[in-house]
Amino acid sequence: MEIPPVPEACISSILSFTSPEDACRFSIVASNFRSAADSDAVWEKFLPADYKDIISKAVEFSSSSLNIASKKDLYLRLCDSPPLIDDGQLSFWLDKQTGKKCYMIAARALHISWGDTPEYWQWISHPESRFPEAAELLHVWWLEIRGRIKTSFLSPNTTYVAYLVFKLKENAFGFGVDFDAADVSVCTNASTSQTRSAFLSRKTRKEQNHWGARVPIEDITQKIEYPNQRSDGWFEVELGEIFNEGDDGDLEMSFLETKGGSYKDGLIVQGIEVRPKKGN
């Protein structure tokens, strides 16, 4: 007895309970799977429930995209071309594999101690920044950078990791591994802050041709966070991770070097990024 083909609507319904990555895999199985896997019924489920509200806040993202683009095209656009929302203070995009929400908080929306004091910081236009402004450190002895985002903005039941996104100018000073480490942390209203140590450079003063007394090597041998270069040319250092249950509250992140009192200059801050931990 010949088995009748499975209706496309049934295939679409099943695929909508998988993931964007799985849907793309199924699309190469057979032509009827391809049509179902590319359907709006599937990709509507992969978009956040509040995607229309998010797009309505975009600075340069046409609302007509909601009607013209297929849901798959819209999904991919939100993955590859992050719009700026909230008057350009936030960058939003989707993790391509999972569809979970990602954000970067612009430097202008962060709390940076003395950030509006021209003697210590200046606001610049940077060609590689997604925001109109980046914060450039001229000089300080006390470095304090804090960010905050509503947990309701994030995908629920997801572990998020926060990163400071930055660059160091060629002659930046005060961030190497033989200076004092910064204290970094991530917490919510309902969780206790867990502080760890981090550096913004893996270089020593000697490697940077700088003078100054070294911190004894035994003081910096504990497990700490080091920066990594991103595909967009910026660097990032992890501030911490936290599980978002989906409750209302604030996610607070900080990067502080306020104990050593070392002179610092040459740091350029693009923002703080919050994205799902790989393997969620």
C-alpha positions as CSV (number, residue, x, y, z in Angstrom):
1,M,0.0,0.0,0.0
2,E,1.4,3.4,-1.0
3,I,1.9,5.8,1.8
4,P,0.4,9.2,1.0
5,P,2.8,12.2,1.2
6,V,2.7,14.2,4.5
7,P,0.9,17.5,4.0
8,E,3.1,20.5,3.9
9,A,1.2,22.2,6.7
10,C,1.9,19.2,9.0
11,I,5.6,19.4,8.1
12,S,5.6,23.1,8.8
13,S,3.9,22.6,12.1
14,I,6.5,20.0,13.2
15,L,9.5,22.2,12.0
16,S,8.2,25.2,13.9
17,F,9.0,23.3,17.1
18,T,12.7,22.7,16.1
19,S,15.3,25.5,15.6
20,P,16.4,27.8,12.8
21,E,19.4,25.6,12.3
22,D,17.3,22.4,12.1
23,A,14.9,24.0,9.7
24,C,17.7,24.9,7.3
25,R,19.0,21.3,7.4
26,F,15.5,19.9,6.6
27,S,15.2,22.3,3.7
28,I,17.8,20.2,1.7
29,V,16.1,16.9,2.3
30,A,13.4,17.1,-0.4
31,S,11.4,19.7,-2.3
32,N,8.3,19.4,-0.1
33,F,10.5,19.8,3.0
34,R,12.2,22.8,1.4
35,S,8.9,24.6,0.9
36,A,7.7,23.8,4.4
37,A,11.0,24.7,6.0
38,D,11.0,28.1,4.2
39,S,7.4,28.9,5.0
40,D,6.3,31.9,7.1
41,A,4.5,29.5,9.5
42,V,7.9,28.1,10.5
43,W,9.9,31.3,10.7
44,E,7.2,33.3,12.4
45,K,7.8,30.9,15.4
46,F,11.6,31.6,15.3
47,L,11.1,35.3,15.6
48,P,10.7,36.8,19.1
49,A,7.1,37.3,20.1
50,D,7.7,41.0,20.4
51,Y,9.6,41.5,17.1
52,K,7.1,43.9,15.7
53,D,7.5,46.2,18.7
54,I,11.3,46.0,18.5
55,I,11.3,46.9,14.8
56,S,9.0,49.8,15.5
57,K,11.7,51.3,17.7
58,A,14.4,50.9,15.1
59,V,16.2,54.1,14.0
60,E,16.8,52.9,10.4
61,F,14.7,49.8,9.8
62,S,11.6,50.2,7.6
63,S,8.4,49.0,9.1
64,S,7.4,48.0,5.5
65,S,9.8,45.0,6.0
66,L,7.1,43.4,8.1
67,N,4.9,43.2,5.0
68,I,7.3,42.8,2.1
69,A,9.9,40.4,3.4
70,S,9.2,36.7,4.0
71,K,9.6,35.8,7.7
72,K,12.8,33.9,6.9
73,D,14.2,37.0,5.1
74,L,13.2,39.1,8.1
75,Y,14.8,36.7,10.5
76,L,18.1,36.6,8.5
77,R,18.1,40.4,8.3
78,L,17.7,40.7,12.0
79,C,20.7,38.3,12.4
80,D,23.0,40.0,9.9
81,S,22.1,43.7,10.0
82,P,21.5,44.7,13.6
83,P,19.2,47.7,13.8
84,L,19.7,50.5,16.3
85,I,16.8,51.0,18.7
86,D,15.8,53.2,21.6
87,D,17.1,56.4,19.9
88,G,20.3,54.7,18.9
89,Q,21.3,53.6,22.4
90,L,20.9,49.9,21.8
91,S,21.8,47.6,19.0
92,F,19.6,44.5,18.6
93,W,20.0,41.3,16.7
94,L,19.2,37.6,16.8
95,D,21.5,34.7,17.3
96,K,21.4,33.0,14.0
97,Q,21.5,29.4,15.3
98,T,18.9,29.8,18.1
99,G,16.9,33.0,17.4
100,K,17.6,34.3,20.9
101,K,17.9,38.0,21.4
102,C,21.3,39.8,21.6
103,Y,22.0,43.4,22.5
104,M,24.8,45.9,22.6
105,I,24.4,48.9,24.9
106,A,26.1,52.0,23.4
107,A,28.9,53.7,25.3
108,R,26.7,56.8,25.5
109,A,24.1,54.8,27.4
110,L,26.6,53.4,30.0
111,H,27.6,55.0,33.2
112,I,31.3,56.0,32.8
113,S,32.8,57.9,35.7
114,W,33.8,61.4,34.4
115,G,32.5,60.4,31.0
116,D,31.2,63.9,30.4
117,T,34.3,65.6,31.7
118,P,36.4,66.7,28.6
119,E,39.6,66.6,30.6
120,Y,39.2,62.8,31.1
121,W,37.1,61.5,28.2
122,Q,36.0,62.6,24.8
123,W,33.2,61.4,22.5
124,I,34.4,60.4,19.0
125,S,33.0,59.1,15.8
126,H,34.6,55.8,15.0
127,P,34.4,54.3,11.5
128,E,34.1,50.7,12.9
129,S,31.5,51.4,15.5
130,R,27.9,50.6,15.0
131,F,26.9,53.6,17.1
132,P,27.3,57.3,16.2
133,E,29.7,57.8,19.2
134,A,32.3,55.9,21.1
135,A,34.0,57.0,24.3
136,E,37.8,57.6,24.2
137,L,39.7,57.8,27.5
138,L,42.2,60.6,27.6
139,H,43.5,59.9,31.1
140,V,42.1,58.8,34.5
141,W,43.4,57.0,37.6
142,W,39.9,55.6,38.5
143,L,38.1,53.6,35.8
144,E,34.4,52.8,36.4
145,I,32.1,51.5,33.6
146,R,28.6,50.2,34.4
147,G,25.8,49.1,32.2
148,R,22.2,48.0,32.7
149,I,19.5,46.4,30.7
150,K,16.0,45.1,31.5
151,T,15.9,41.3,31.8
152,S,12.5,41.4,30.1
153,F,14.4,42.5,26.9
154,L,16.3,39.2,26.9
155,S,15.1,35.7,25.9
156,P,13.8,33.8,28.9
157,N,15.3,30.6,30.3
158,T,18.7,31.4,28.7
159,T,22.2,31.8,30.0
160,Y,23.6,35.2,28.9
161,V,27.2,36.3,28.8
162,A,28.2,40.0,29.0
163,Y,31.3,41.5,27.3
164,L,32.9,44.9,27.3
165,V,33.6,45.8,23.6
166,F,36.6,48.0,23.2
167,K,39.8,49.0,21.4
168,L,43.2,50.1,22.8
169,K,45.1,52.8,20.9
170,E,48.7,51.9,20.0
171,N,50.2,53.7,22.9
172,A,47.5,52.9,25.5
173,F,48.8,52.8,29.0
174,G,47.6,51.1,32.2
175,F,45.9,48.0,31.0
176,G,48.6,45.3,30.7
177,V,49.0,42.2,32.8
178,D,51.5,43.8,35.2
179,F,49.1,46.6,36.1
180,D,46.3,46.0,38.6
181,A,43.5,43.8,37.3
182,A,40.0,45.2,37.0
183,D,37.0,43.8,38.9
184,V,34.2,42.7,36.6
185,S,30.8,41.4,37.5
186,V,27.3,40.6,36.3
187,C,24.2,40.4,38.5
188,T,20.4,40.9,38.6
189,N,18.1,42.1,41.3
190,A,17.5,38.5,42.4
191,S,21.1,37.3,42.3
192,T,24.3,38.0,44.1
193,S,27.1,39.6,42.2
194,Q,30.1,37.3,41.6
195,T,33.3,39.4,41.0
196,R,36.2,38.2,38.9
197,S,39.4,39.8,37.6
198,A,40.1,40.9,34.0
199,F,42.8,42.6,31.9
200,L,42.3,44.6,28.7
201,S,45.7,43.7,27.3
202,R,47.9,40.6,27.5
203,K,51.1,42.7,27.2
204,T,53.5,43.8,29.9
205,R,54.8,47.3,30.3
206,K,58.1,46.2,28.8
207,E,56.4,44.9,25.7
208,Q,54.6,48.2,25.4
209,N,57.8,50.2,26.0
210,H,56.3,51.7,29.2
211,W,58.1,52.5,32.4
212,G,56.8,51.8,35.9
213,A,57.0,49.3,38.7
214,R,55.7,45.9,37.9
215,V,53.0,44.1,39.9
216,P,54.7,40.9,41.4
217,I,53.9,38.0,39.1
218,E,52.4,36.0,42.0
219,D,49.6,38.6,42.3
220,I,48.3,37.9,38.8
221,T,48.5,34.2,38.5
222,Q,44.9,33.5,39.5
223,K,42.4,32.6,36.8
224,I,41.3,35.9,35.1
225,E,39.6,37.1,32.0
226,Y,41.7,38.2,29.0
227,P,40.6,40.0,25.9
228,N,39.9,38.3,22.6
229,Q,39.6,39.9,19.1
230,R,36.3,39.7,17.4
231,S,35.5,39.2,13.8
232,D,34.5,43.0,13.5
233,G,38.0,44.1,14.5
234,W,37.1,45.1,18.1
235,F,38.2,43.3,21.3
236,E,36.0,41.9,24.0
237,V,36.5,40.8,27.5
238,E,34.0,38.8,29.5
239,L,32.3,40.4,32.4
240,G,30.4,37.4,33.6
241,E,27.4,35.2,32.9
242,I,23.9,34.8,34.3
243,F,20.8,32.7,33.7
244,N,17.8,34.8,32.8
245,E,14.6,33.2,34.0
246,G,12.4,35.8,32.3
247,D,11.4,37.7,35.4
248,D,11.1,41.5,35.4
249,G,14.2,43.2,36.7
250,D,17.6,44.7,35.7
251,L,20.8,43.0,34.5
252,E,23.7,45.0,35.8
253,M,27.2,44.8,34.5
254,S,30.4,46.5,35.6
255,F,34.1,46.9,34.8
256,L,36.0,48.6,37.7
257,E,39.6,49.4,38.3
258,T,39.4,51.7,41.3
259,K,41.9,50.1,43.8
260,G,45.3,50.5,42.2
261,G,45.1,54.1,41.2
262,S,47.3,53.5,38.1
263,Y,47.4,56.1,35.3
264,K,45.4,55.0,32.3
265,D,44.8,56.3,28.8
266,G,44.1,55.2,25.2
267,L,40.9,53.1,25.8
268,I,38.1,53.3,23.3
269,V,34.7,51.9,24.4
270,Q,32.0,50.9,21.9
271,G,29.7,49.4,24.5
272,I,28.7,46.4,26.5
273,E,27.3,43.4,24.6
274,V,24.9,40.8,26.0
275,R,24.4,37.6,24.1
276,P,23.4,34.0,24.7
277,K,26.1,31.6,25.9
278,K,27.1,29.1,23.2
279,G,25.4,25.8,23.7
280,N,22.2,27.2,25.2
